Amino acid sequence: MEQRTLGRQGLTVSAIGYGAMGTAVGYGPTDDTESIAAIRAAHDLGVTHFDTAEMYGWGVGEQLLGTALAPIRDQVTIATKFGFTPTFAPNSQLEHVRSVVDNSLRNLGVDHIDVLYQHVHDPAVPVEDVVGVMKEYVDAGKVKYLGLSNTTPDNVRLAHAVHPISVVQTEYSIFARQSENFFPVLEELGIGFVAYSPLARGFLSGATKPRSEYGPDDFRQHIPWWAPENYAANVAIVDQLTELAASKGATLAQLAIAWLLAQKDYIVPIPGSRNAARVAQNITSAGLVITDADLVRIAEIAPNGGVVAGS
């Protein structure tokens, strides 16, 4: 698979990575055996970058990913994140950061983390102070590269002044375009971008269902794309995108991932699936050519991303 460079500090990863959130939380029942098989299948097909977080099962997700990657640890990069409490409030108090990172090293079973992110900005703690603690781990050889997730362009500038930031991670897909506001600062400072939820939390997977068909603890119960007042309009967008994908001999998911790869050469999407066959399908997106005409058509179909209330 094509390799992409994220930042100017030496981080090079596969053009498509693997997002492991769904192996532990958020998208219905999980099966560890199935998840480990999917992770290893991703690597067999060329994926070298794997992303998790403390929040994904409060250590459970990190432990599973560490187990799956243990036999091939020296062939991959592993990213994890800190910064939430179990009630999903931000917490980047400095001693809390140290505690979480130490736990993440143990959970993953590694002597170093390749990419360490602050998972979300904590307005109670200056980002410069947070990055100062993250830098301690770089200096100690326990972290290689630093990143920020769910933050602002201004915070990226402030953080980068303390220690080089190699990558920013936020949600980005045909349905969610807000991350494009980061591109000017990323290009100015030479920072890479990792796109989470590249399939719009599953709406662009080709297998979406109404909210009523998901479990009560499924994240999609709270995402406006699935709200009854928005659902039909978003399905209509998906139907048109699916038609375009079919005209290219591709699936909707493959089109959505290839669209991201076509935006910038420093973007790496991290789709996640617990199904090895679906993982293989996602990875095939790296070979799908998106033309200028395709980009124009996609912009016509979804000019403002996914339909949400008030948009």
C-alpha positions as CSV (number, residue, x, y, z in Angstrom):
1,M,0.0,0.0,0.0
2,E,1.0,3.6,-0.6
3,Q,2.8,5.2,2.4
4,R,2.0,8.7,3.5
5,T,4.1,11.1,5.7
6,L,2.5,12.7,8.6
7,G,4.4,15.8,9.9
8,R,8.0,16.6,9.5
9,Q,9.4,14.4,12.4
10,G,9.6,11.1,10.5
11,L,6.2,9.5,10.9
12,T,5.3,7.4,7.9
13,V,2.3,5.2,7.8
14,S,0.0,3.3,5.3
15,A,-2.4,5.5,3.4
16,I,-5.3,3.8,5.1
17,G,-5.0,3.0,8.8
18,Y,-7.3,1.1,11.2
19,G,-9.5,2.7,13.9
20,A,-10.1,0.3,16.7
21,M,-12.9,2.1,18.7
22,G,-15.6,-0.4,17.5
23,T,-13.7,-3.3,18.9
24,A,-14.5,-2.1,22.4
25,V,-17.3,0.4,22.5
26,G,-20.0,2.3,20.7
27,Y,-21.3,0.2,17.8
28,G,-23.1,-2.8,19.3
29,P,-21.9,-6.1,20.7
30,T,-18.3,-7.0,20.2
31,D,-16.4,-10.3,19.7
32,D,-12.7,-10.3,20.6
33,T,-11.8,-13.2,18.4
34,E,-13.5,-11.6,15.4
35,S,-11.9,-8.2,16.2
36,I,-8.4,-9.7,16.5
37,A,-8.9,-11.5,13.2
38,A,-9.9,-8.2,11.5
39,I,-6.9,-6.3,12.9
40,R,-4.5,-9.0,11.7
41,A,-6.2,-9.1,8.3
42,A,-5.7,-5.4,8.0
43,H,-2.0,-5.8,8.6
44,D,-1.8,-8.7,6.1
45,L,-3.3,-6.3,3.5
46,G,-0.8,-3.5,4.1
47,V,-2.1,-1.5,7.0
48,T,0.6,-0.3,9.3
49,H,-1.1,2.3,11.5
50,F,-3.5,1.3,14.2
51,D,-5.4,3.8,16.4
52,T,-7.0,3.3,19.8
53,A,-7.7,5.3,23.0
54,E,-8.0,4.9,26.8
55,M,-11.7,5.8,26.3
56,Y,-12.4,2.8,24.2
57,G,-13.5,0.5,27.0
58,W,-11.2,2.2,29.6
59,G,-8.2,0.0,28.8
60,V,-10.1,-2.9,27.3
61,G,-9.6,-1.6,23.7
62,E,-5.9,-1.0,24.2
63,Q,-5.4,-4.5,25.7
64,L,-7.2,-6.1,22.7
65,L,-5.2,-4.1,20.2
66,G,-2.0,-4.8,22.0
67,T,-2.8,-8.5,21.9
68,A,-3.6,-8.5,18.3
69,L,-0.5,-6.6,17.3
70,A,2.0,-8.3,19.6
71,P,3.4,-10.7,17.0
72,I,4.0,-7.8,14.6
73,R,4.7,-5.0,16.9
74,D,7.9,-3.9,15.1
75,Q,6.1,-3.7,11.8
76,V,3.4,-1.2,12.9
77,T,2.7,2.2,14.5
78,I,0.3,2.3,17.4
79,A,-1.6,5.5,18.4
80,T,-3.5,6.1,21.6
81,K,-5.2,9.0,23.3
82,F,-5.8,10.4,26.8
83,G,-8.1,13.2,28.0
84,F,-11.6,12.0,29.0
85,T,-13.3,10.8,32.2
86,P,-15.8,7.9,32.2
87,T,-18.5,10.6,32.1
88,F,-16.9,11.9,28.8
89,A,-15.9,15.1,30.4
90,P,-12.4,16.4,29.5
91,N,-9.6,15.8,31.9
92,S,-6.0,16.7,31.0
93,Q,-4.9,17.6,34.5
94,L,-1.2,16.9,34.3
95,E,-1.0,14.1,36.9
96,H,-4.0,12.5,35.3
97,V,-2.2,12.6,31.9
98,R,0.9,10.9,33.4
99,S,-1.3,8.2,35.0
100,V,-3.2,7.5,31.8
101,V,-0.1,7.3,29.6
102,D,1.6,4.9,32.0
103,N,-1.5,2.7,32.0
104,S,-1.7,2.8,28.2
105,L,1.9,1.5,27.9
106,R,0.9,-1.4,30.2
107,N,-2.4,-2.0,28.5
108,L,-0.8,-2.1,25.0
109,G,2.1,-4.2,26.3
110,V,4.6,-2.0,24.6
111,D,7.7,-0.1,25.7
112,H,6.8,2.9,23.6
113,I,3.7,4.5,22.0
114,D,4.2,5.7,18.4
115,V,1.7,8.5,18.4
116,L,0.2,10.0,21.6
117,Y,-2.8,12.3,21.3
118,Q,-4.6,14.6,23.6
119,H,-8.1,13.2,22.9
120,V,-10.0,16.4,23.4
121,H,-9.1,19.9,24.5
122,D,-9.5,20.6,28.2
123,P,-10.4,24.3,28.7
124,A,-9.2,24.0,32.3
125,V,-5.6,23.2,31.3
126,P,-3.6,25.2,28.8
127,V,-2.6,23.1,25.9
128,E,1.0,24.3,26.2
129,D,1.1,22.6,29.7
130,V,-0.4,19.4,28.4
131,V,2.1,19.2,25.6
132,G,4.9,19.9,28.1
133,V,3.9,16.6,29.9
134,M,3.6,14.8,26.6
135,K,7.1,16.0,25.7
136,E,8.4,14.3,28.9
137,Y,7.4,11.0,27.4
138,V,9.2,11.8,24.1
139,D,12.3,12.8,26.0
140,A,12.1,9.5,28.0
141,G,11.8,7.4,24.8
142,K,8.3,6.2,25.7
143,V,6.5,8.2,23.0
144,K,7.7,8.9,19.4
145,Y,5.3,11.5,18.0
146,L,2.7,13.8,19.4
147,G,-0.8,14.6,18.1
148,L,-3.9,16.5,19.0
149,S,-7.5,15.4,18.5
150,N,-10.8,17.2,18.7
151,T,-9.1,20.6,19.1
152,T,-8.9,23.9,17.3
153,P,-6.4,25.4,14.8
154,D,-5.3,28.0,17.5
155,N,-4.5,25.2,19.9
156,V,-2.5,23.4,17.2
157,R,-0.3,26.6,16.9
158,L,0.1,26.9,20.6
159,A,1.0,23.2,21.0
160,H,3.4,23.2,18.1
161,A,5.4,26.0,19.7
162,V,6.1,23.8,22.7
163,H,7.0,20.6,20.8
164,P,6.4,19.6,17.1
165,I,3.0,18.2,16.5
166,S,3.1,15.5,13.8
167,V,-0.6,14.9,13.3
168,V,-4.0,16.2,14.1
169,Q,-7.0,13.8,14.2
170,T,-10.6,14.9,13.9
171,E,-13.7,13.6,12.2
172,Y,-13.8,14.0,8.5
173,S,-15.9,12.4,5.8
174,I,-18.2,13.4,2.9
175,F,-20.8,14.0,5.5
176,A,-18.6,16.0,7.9
177,R,-16.5,18.7,6.4
178,Q,-15.7,21.0,9.4
179,S,-12.1,19.6,9.6
180,E,-11.2,21.4,6.4
181,N,-10.8,24.5,8.6
182,F,-7.6,22.9,9.8
183,F,-5.9,22.6,6.4
184,P,-4.3,26.1,6.3
185,V,-2.5,25.7,9.6
186,L,-1.5,22.1,8.9
187,E,0.0,23.1,5.6
188,E,1.8,26.1,7.2
189,L,3.3,24.0,10.0
190,G,3.8,20.7,8.1
191,I,1.4,18.6,10.1
192,G,-0.4,15.5,8.9
193,F,-4.1,14.7,9.4
194,V,-5.8,11.5,10.4
195,A,-9.5,11.3,9.6
196,Y,-11.6,9.3,12.0
197,S,-15.2,8.2,11.2
198,P,-14.4,8.3,7.4
199,L,-17.7,6.5,6.8
200,A,-19.7,9.0,8.8
201,R,-20.2,6.7,11.8
202,G,-21.5,4.0,9.4
203,F,-23.9,6.2,7.4
204,L,-21.6,5.8,4.4
205,S,-20.9,2.1,5.0
206,G,-23.7,0.9,2.7
207,A,-25.4,-0.8,5.6
208,T,-27.1,2.0,7.6
209,K,-30.4,1.4,9.4
210,P,-32.9,3.7,11.1
211,R,-32.0,4.7,14.7
212,S,-34.8,2.4,16.0
213,E,-32.8,-0.7,14.8
214,Y,-29.7,0.1,16.9
215,G,-29.3,-0.8,20.6
216,P,-29.9,1.8,23.3
217,D,-26.2,2.2,24.0
218,D,-25.2,2.6,20.4
219,F,-23.6,6.0,19.7
220,R,-25.8,6.5,16.7
221,Q,-28.7,7.1,19.0
222,H,-27.2,10.5,19.6
223,I,-26.0,11.5,16.1
224,P,-28.2,13.9,14.3
225,W,-27.8,12.2,10.9
226,W,-30.0,9.4,12.3
227,A,-32.6,11.7,13.8
228,P,-36.1,11.0,12.3
229,E,-36.3,14.5,10.8
230,N,-33.0,14.1,9.0
231,Y,-32.8,10.4,8.2
232,A,-34.7,10.3,4.9
233,A,-32.8,13.2,3.4
234,N,-29.5,11.5,4.3
235,V,-30.6,8.2,2.8
236,A,-31.4,10.1,-0.4
237,I,-27.8,11.5,-0.5
238,V,-26.4,8.0,0.2
239,D,-28.5,6.6,-2.7
240,Q,-27.0,9.0,-5.1
241,L,-23.4,8.4,-3.8
242,T,-24.0,4.7,-4.1
243,E,-25.1,5.1,-7.7
244,L,-21.9,7.0,-8.5
245,A,-19.8,4.4,-6.7
246,A,-21.5,1.6,-8.7
247,S,-20.6,3.4,-12.0
248,K,-17.0,3.1,-10.9
249,G,-17.3,-0.6,-10.0
250,A,-17.0,0.3,-6.3
251,T,-19.0,0.3,-3.1
252,L,-20.2,3.3,-1.3
253,A,-17.6,2.8,1.5
254,Q,-14.8,2.5,-1.1
255,L,-15.9,5.7,-2.7
256,A,-16.1,7.5,0.6
257,I,-12.6,6.5,1.7
258,A,-11.1,7.2,-1.8
259,W,-12.7,10.7,-1.6
260,L,-10.7,11.4,1.5
261,L,-7.5,10.1,0.0
262,A,-8.0,12.5,-2.9
263,Q,-8.4,15.6,-0.8
264,K,-4.8,16.0,0.4
265,D,-1.7,13.8,0.3
266,Y,-1.2,14.2,4.0
267,I,-4.6,12.7,5.0
268,V,-4.9,9.2,6.4
269,P,-8.4,7.8,7.0
270,I,-8.8,5.2,9.7
271,P,-11.9,3.2,9.0
272,G,-12.7,0.5,11.6
273,S,-14.5,-2.8,11.2
274,R,-14.7,-6.0,13.2
275,N,-15.3,-8.0,10.0
276,A,-12.2,-9.1,8.1
277,A,-14.0,-9.2,4.7
278,R,-15.2,-5.6,5.3
279,V,-11.7,-4.6,6.3
280,A,-10.4,-6.0,3.0
281,Q,-13.1,-4.1,1.1
282,N,-12.1,-0.8,2.8
283,I,-8.4,-1.3,2.1
284,T,-9.2,-1.8,-1.6
285,S,-10.2,1.9,-1.6
286,A,-6.5,2.9,-1.8
287,G,-6.6,1.8,-5.5
288,L,-9.8,3.5,-6.5
289,V,-9.1,6.5,-8.7
290,I,-11.3,9.6,-8.0
291,T,-11.4,12.0,-10.9
292,D,-12.0,15.7,-10.9
293,A,-15.5,15.0,-12.4
294,D,-16.2,12.6,-9.5
295,L,-15.2,15.3,-7.0
296,V,-17.6,17.7,-8.7
297,R,-20.4,15.2,-8.7
298,I,-19.9,14.4,-5.0
299,A,-20.0,18.1,-4.2
300,E,-23.2,18.4,-6.0
301,I,-24.8,15.5,-4.2
302,A,-23.6,16.5,-0.7
303,P,-22.8,20.2,-0.9
304,N,-23.0,20.7,2.8
305,G,-22.1,17.2,4.0
306,G,-24.8,15.2,5.8
307,V,-28.2,16.8,6.5
308,V,-28.7,17.8,10.1
309,A,-31.4,19.8,11.8
310,G,-31.2,23.5,10.9
311,S,-28.6,23.0,8.1
